[in-house]
Amino acid sequence: MHPRDEVPEQADAYAAAPLLTCLLREAADPTGEPGVHRLRASGVLLRVRGGRRPRDPEVRADGAWQPLTHAELVKIIADELRAATGLSNPELPVEMLDSRDAVAAILAARARATPPDDLYLRSEQSLITGHPCHPAPKARGGGPVTSWLPYAPEAYARFPLTLLGVREDVVVEEGDLTALDALGTAPRGYRLLPAHPWQLDLVSGRPDIRAAFEDGRLLRLGESAGPVVPTAAIRTVYAPDDDLFLKFSLEVRITNDIRRLWRHDLLALRRKDAAAVHAFRASRDRASRGGASRGQGPAAWLSDRGYRTADFAFEELAVLVRDGLRPHVLPGATPLLAAALVEGFEGSPLTATADPAPWWEAYLRQVVPPVLEAFEEHGVVLEAHLQNTLVAVAAGGLPVQALFRDAEGLKLLADVSREAGWERLVYCLVVNNLTEVAALLGEHRPGWDPWPAARAELARHPVPEVPGLLASPTLPGKTNLLLRWTGADGADARYLPLPNPLARR
C-alpha cells in the first residue's frame, strides 16, 4: 500500500485513541471480559484492543462484533452523551471530526517535510495524537487546512512573524520587554509589536483593528529577520536565533478553550510569575548550599517576563515574552518535552532504555521535588502537566533537570483554597504526568511496578497532604469529554475518581 493511501486509516487510529480513552473513563464500565465495556446510559457494548492507547473499536450488534470507523464512533458517543446528560451539543461531534481530519492533513504534510535536526525542537513538534485524554485534541477551529497548516508544529512548520508598529499612546505593556524590542525597529513614536500571522489573519478584518491600520495607530513593518518554530502549544513559538519564546492569542478553540491571552490573566501575570521566580530561586539557593536531594538537578522556571499589546485590541494583539532555554539548561544536557517522551519521537532516549527503573527514578528525582516544594514552601501551584514540563537529559539519556513553564496556568494559594490547589497539583503532576510516563515505561518491561519508587519519592517531602494521597483509593481525573459536551468553561475543571496506583494494594 502506498504511504499516502494509508493516511485515512492512520488518521482514524490516531484520532480514535484519545476519544476512546475519554469515553471509557467517563461513560463506560468494564464488563469483566477482556477489552469489553458497557456504556452506562445506552447499554451499548464496545470492545477495544491495546493498553494505554485503546485501538480497533468494535460494537456488539446482531450477535457479532463489528468494527467502527471514526465517524461511527463519534455518532455512538454523541448518542451516549445525549442519553446520559439530556443535553444536545451539535458542536462537539463536529470538533471530533475536525480533529480527525486535521490529523490526516498533518500526516500527509509530515510525509513530505523534514523534521528539525535539533532534538528539543523535534520533541516540541512531535505530537500527532496530542492530549491523550481529550475527545478532539487536534481540532483547529474548523477552518480550511490552508489557514492553519503553515503554522502547525506537527507539520514541522517554521515561519517569520509579522512585525507591527503600535503607536505609543495606545500601547499597554508590563514587565521586561527588552528582548521584544530587539526583534526589529519601530518608527519614532511607535513600539514594536510582533504578531502571529495566523492570528492576524483571523482578526485583521475586525472593524476596530481595520480602523487602527487606517488611522495609523497600527503599522505593518514587514517580517522578522529569522523564522520562529511553533511549539506543541501551537500559539507559543520559539525563536532559536534569539533564544526566546513568544506566546500569542489565537482565536481558535484548542482542546477546551479559545486560546486568547485573556485580560484577567495578563493583569495577573507579573504577580504569579514573580511568585514562581522566587520559589525556584529559593530552591536553587538551597541546592547550592547542598540542600538538594541526591541526583536532583537545579530545577528551572521559564519566566513570563512581560507582555505588550494595544489598548483597542487588548487580548487580540497581545504578545507575551518568555525566557529562552540557554540560561537555564545544564551544560551538555538536552531539554525535551515530557509529552513528546510519552507519545514517542525519533531520537527519544526512551527508545534505547532497556531497563526503565533507573530512568524512572531519575525522572522522579527531577520532576517531583520542585512541584511539592513550590506548593508547600511558597504557595505556588505549578501546572506540571506533560506539556508544561521539560526534562533535560544527559548524554546517556538519563534525566538530570526539570524545567517548568506557563504562569498563565499557575495558581497561588493566596487566591484559591489549599484543597483546590492540591487537587489541581495532583491532577497535573500525578494523573496527567507521572501515570502517563509510568504507563509508557511499563511497555518496555511488562510486570515492572513503577509505583514503589513514586511512593518513596513523594513520601520524602513534608507536605501534609502526601500521606492522604498515598492512602487514597482514587485520584482526580479531569472529565474533558463531559466538560466539552456540557459547554463548561475550560478553566472550570470537573473531576471523577480514578483508581490510584500509588495506594498500596
Salt bridges, closest charged atoms under 4 A:
ASP12 OD1 - ARG100 NE 2.85
ASP29 OD1 - ARG40 NE 3.06
ASP56 OD2 - ARG55 NH1 2.51
GLU58 OE1 - ARG47 NE 2.77
GLU58 OE1 - ARG49 NH1 3.28
ASP79 OD2 - LYS75 NZ 2.94
ASP79 OD1 - ARG82 NH1 3.01
GLU95 OE2 - ARG253 NE 3.78
GLU95 OE2 - ARG484 NH2 2.40
ASP101 OD1 - ARG100 NH1 3.09
GLU124 OE2 - ARG405 NH1 2.79
GLU154 OE2 - LYS138 NZ 2.68
GLU154 OE2 - ARG140 NH2 2.67
GLU168 OE2 - ARG191 NE 3.56
ASP169 OD1 - ARG167 NE 2.69
GLU173 OE2 - ARG191 NH1 2.73
GLU173 OE1 - ARG308 NE 2.65
ASP181 OD1 - ARG308 NH1 2.83
ASP208 OD2 - ARG206 NH2 2.68
ASP215 OD2 - ARG217 NE 2.92
GLU251 OE2 - ARG260 NE 2.78
ASP257 OD2 - ARG259 NH2 3.93
ASP265 OD1 - HIS264 NE2 3.60
ASP273 OD2 - ARG270 NH1 3.32
ASP304 OD1 - ARG322 NE 2.60
GLU315 OE1 - ARG260 NH1 2.61
GLU316 OE2 - ARG206 NH1 2.56
GLU316 OE2 - ARG260 NH2 3.28
ASP323 OD1 - ARG305 NE 2.68
ASP323 OD2 - HIS328 NE2 2.92
ASP355 OD1 - ARG445 NH2 2.62
GLU373 OE1 - ARG286 NH2 2.72
GLU376 OE1 - ARG418 NH2 2.52
GLU377 OE1 - ARG286 NH1 3.25
GLU383 OE1 - HIS385 NE2 3.71
GLU383 OE2 - ARG424 NH2 2.40
ASP406 OD1 - LYS247 NZ 3.13
ASP406 OD1 - ARG322 NH2 3.86
GLU408 OE1 - ARG235 NH2 3.28
GLU408 OE1 - LYS247 NZ 2.45
ASP415 OD1 - ARG271 NH2 2.90
GLU436 OE1 - ARG53 NH2 2.88
GLU443 OE2 - ARG52 NE 2.90
GLU457 OE2 - ARG460 NH2 2.62
GLU457 OE2 - HIS461 NE2 2.97
GLU465 OE2 - ARG418 NE 2.48
ASP492 OD2 - ARG494 NH2 3.22
